[in-house]
Amino acid sequence: MHRIVDEAAGAVAAGASPVSIAIHLEEACDIVLPDSFISAERLGSADAILGTLRELGEPV
């Protein structure tokens, strides 16, 4: 799971949009993010991504 978060955080650093990050996470983790979770606040850094995944009950 940490590899997936690291990849997503790298994409954030490269300027990827929250939608792109969400798609990556959904495909890599086999989850569906609620629309309200697809924001720069929730997906804008490694810590934010980890927190979002924890809220969804994912083992991180």
C-alpha positions in Angstrom: 0.0 0.0 0.0 2.8 2.4 0.8 4.2 2.0 -2.7 0.8 3.0 -4.1 0.8 6.1 -1.8 4.3 6.9 -2.8 3.4 6.7 -6.5 0.3 8.9 -6.0 2.4 11.5 -4.0 4.9 11.5 -6.8 2.1 12.3 -9.2 0.9 15.1 -7.0 4.4 16.5 -6.9 4.5 16.3 -10.7 1.3 18.4 -10.9 -1.3 15.7 -11.5 -4.9 16.7 -10.8 -6.9 15.3 -7.9 -9.0 13.4 -10.5 -5.9 11.8 -11.9 -4.7 10.8 -8.4 -8.2 9.4 -7.6 -8.2 7.3 -10.7 -4.8 5.9 -9.9 -5.8 5.1 -6.3 -9.1 3.5 -7.4 -7.4 1.3 -9.9 -4.4 0.4 -7.7 -6.4 -0.3 -4.6 -9.6 -1.6 -6.2 -11.7 1.0 -4.4 -14.2 3.7 -5.3 -13.6 7.1 -3.9 -16.7 9.1 -3.1 -16.8 12.3 -5.2 -16.4 14.4 -2.0 -13.0 12.8 -1.4 -11.7 13.9 -4.8 -10.1 17.2 -3.9 -6.6 18.7 -3.5 -7.2 18.8 0.3 -7.7 15.0 0.5 -5.3 13.9 -2.2 -2.7 16.7 -2.3 0.1 15.0 -0.3 1.2 11.6 0.9 -0.1 12.4 4.4 -3.5 13.5 3.0 -3.7 10.4 0.8 -2.9 8.1 3.7 -5.5 9.8 5.8 -8.1 9.5 3.1 -7.4 5.8 2.7 -7.6 5.3 6.5 -11.0 7.0 6.5 -12.1 4.5 3.9 -10.9 1.6 6.0 -8.0 0.6 3.8 -5.1 -1.1 5.6 -2.3 1.4 5.4 
